Amino acid sequence: MMKKIVITGATGFLGKELLKSLDRDGLEIILLARKIDPTIKLKAKIHWILGDITQPDIVHDDQYKKKLLEADTVFHAAAFYDLKGSYNDCFLGNVVGTRNLLNFFKTSKKLKSFHYVSTIAVIDPVGNESILEDVLPERKSFSDFYSQTKYSAEKMFRDFEFSQNNVAKIIYRPGVIVCASYDSHKFKEDGPYYFAKVLKKFRPILNFIPHLILSFDSKATLPIVPVDHVANFMAQSLNRSEFPKEVRTYHLVSDDLPTIPVFLEQILNELGINIGLKNTDITFVNNQILTKIGIPKETIPFMFHRHSYDKSNCYKDFENGFESHYKDFQVVLLKSLKDV
Amino acid sequence: MKQILCLSFAQENLNYEEEVELLGRRAKLIHYSCNFDTELTESLIKKYDGVVDVICITGLPPKIKFKKGFFLHPDSFRIKTSAKHTPIVDGQVFKDVYIPWAMRRFYLKNPQFLTKKKIGFYTGALQKTFVEVLEELENKLIMADPYFLMKLPFTLNGNKSLEKFLKILTPVLKNLKIKKSSVGNFDSHYRKYNRALDEFLSSDILVGNEANISFLDLKHLKNKTLILDIVTPQFFEKLKEAGLKEAMICLPTDKHPFINYSIIEAFIQLRKGEGRIVKEDDIIWAIDELQLHPEVVKLNDDLDKTVRFAFVIHPLSSKYLFKHPLLKPVAKYSKPFEKVAEDLMALSPGFFYGFINGIVSEKNGRRVQGLIYTVTETPKKLVESEPEVVYKKILRLCEKADNEGAKIIGLGAYTKIVGDAGVTIARLSPIPVTTGNSLSAASTLWAAKLAVEKIDLVKKEGMQFKGVAMVIGATGSIGAVSAKVLALSWDEIIIVAPRAYKLLELKDDILKINPKVKIDISTKADDHTHRADLIITTTSSRGETILDIMKVKPGAVICDVSRPFDIKEEEAIQRPDVMVIASGEVQLPGHIDMKIDIGLEGNIVYACLAETALLAMEGKFESFTLSRNINYEKVLEIDRLSKEHGVRLSQIMGHNGFLTDEEFRLCRELALKKLNSAS
């Protein structure tokens, strides 16, 4: 029987890559979106359904409702991602949208699995902990509304109960998503791209300064992952016939990542900036300066990020685990950062 | 199913859906917390307008009413009027009715909790209903509104200054954005730099609500008492972690976990239907239906700390006056001077008499210490004096006890029957007061039951005594409750008191408890003593004869509750076939160390003292028993607490000390002889 999948956020950066990974014959994909993207063309059968997940009634037409409820799998990748976004926009997009979608499928008799794209941003980035997959650690403060609302949404998803208790609940927590490992042009400006942009802008000045003074933890790493690695892993889930009964979480962060100072040096090298790095303790002043020159303050905590992400579920449930190594996409990434 | 959109304006991270049944209606609650974001609140209202049946919002700044007008923040107004189809409620109508009623009701049961206290409000403007009620109850109010709202370094005292402040600052407040970051810092670290904060934090009780204080650093609440209109389980845990000692919660939610004021109002709105406004009568009905009442909850109860209680006694007669250190040297020659001593000592103030140490609860291991104070009046003097004079003396002792850390004080013997039986003293005392009559009544019945069983002349079927029990002084506080409790386990009850009309009222009350019991009423005990197997005397006869012991049935047990005794020793001796027992004495759990003489042998104490100690063991610091009316349910409660903590009947006592099994056996033998020779 043809598998029917509903995808939200298909027109977004991750969503498009996910479509690519999922695309095959024998699949029917229902794209729930606010508007049609005519550039999306697939081998699989596509249906576009226009709707708004931030409304209590996500679609109005009963026919479309019926179509959506035929799905046996839902990939919920839609989110409001903008570090400068207002609380209103982030909450509506991430919390209310997720709640409305869950409620819509609550009583579905055909649904077998609901896949929710969360983010490692739900974890406080500052620290040196081993983050377990199936736990959402309690968190009281957030540096931005995106991570705050994604935290609320993941909490809500974990607590949600479908009427049919055999619906599998799967959570993906991707790291900071960077360009595709095969194409340096496919990227979204985020994380290291902000740094690269600023360094490029000030390149003429930086070449005359002996040291770039920044505040960071010398053992910190930036938890990045290429977009196609995330999408490919998620698409693998479609091949599973069974999932565990309890909520299953997968951390999708690349392995063997360089430390922050090493990574910054690689970027500086790629950009042709000949400058040494120096670490400072005057964090507050340093952060003020970084914000002033265009680095979003929400990314700065990652300069002190030393967490390791447990991936035992990835290895338990998938033969090859989550295969993603920095050395395999380093060259493409650095080129991508150069071209920002 | 009906749907209610619930928006918590001042909370974050609490998003859920739940089906709830309340006031005869079932509805789905769709709950979002808006984290002080007005834009989000309005967006959600717009999205759900016309989709849900009611929208309820909690945590928005309310309408603040002054004498000549009101202030409503423009953001609040805009939000509350943003729906076109669905009614919006905010719980304010409910609060305006419920809170004054709840506070007054609480005050009547626990007057010292809310009288003559320094009460600090984080913001009186947002808690106006509390301000008005608490000011009526003669408390000193400190309002931190200038500091809380605008970080200004001063506080307001009283409703009048609050109204003046609000009037002057209305134009500024209108432009103030509602957000959590703009409020003052209440960290007690800043006390030394900020007089306003220092004054506020030195309050006996603080008043706030979760919306105002959940985002503050709560460490300043350590060991404090807080009054809250309502508290969520999550915030309750935060308060516990912060070391808050106790909280008075106006609307406890343990029976209805998902409710708050606005949700209750939403359900009332559902019940009323479309187009109709919720009014005060609807609120009154809901309060009655939901059986709501405020509660004090202890959050951090330090069981390791010794808790102190106090107890007031008096000399039982003029000869006891010569136990006073000043008069002890001349005690041998006291007889001719007893009258003079009685008159003179009545003029001197009460004083600290001694400690009772070593009390340890069997339930929770709490250690309790008793501070025994005494007034200097004999029973005769206490009854002759003006109540106000005696009140003053006792109140001074209450203040002393409070200064020494006592959490509750009990009134012994005649100190509890003066005037209004503790009510005025309780109202004016800084610590709760109890007469101890609940445990006096309970222990009377323990002793009586045991004595009847030892004499073993009354047939018993299961728990039911197939005989006649009589209560003399039945319309008194202990007598009435004794009669009601005996009616549950005796076939026939005779109730005796001087006023017939009161007996008729009591008879009706007893029949409501047990319609099957046979009840006789009389104003003359002697007409019926020949039939009674058990007689409880609880009068304040002060030496007058209350019955002719020669007419009492052989083998009867007379349980003499009164002090001084109703049955004199000389009378009891005349009837060795009648068992006269004393009652009201119990033993406390632990290894009691009592070096003072309170008129009882060994480590036995009066039941009224034991009640005070028991309440201290339980941590129940309230005026448990007051006035002349002992509550039947309270007697049952104190009976239960006694069993839990290990307060027990001491050995049954007669006029001259403990009664042995041999004495019971002898009495029974003599009674049987008499009964056989009579037949």
Interface residues (C-beta under 8 A of the other chain):
Chain A: T54 Q55 P56 D57 S86 Y87 N88 F91 L92 V95 V96 R99 N103 Q148 Y151 S152 K155 M156 D159
Chain B: E12 N13 N15 Y16 E17 Y32 C34 N35 D37 E39 L40 S43 L44 K47 Y48 V51
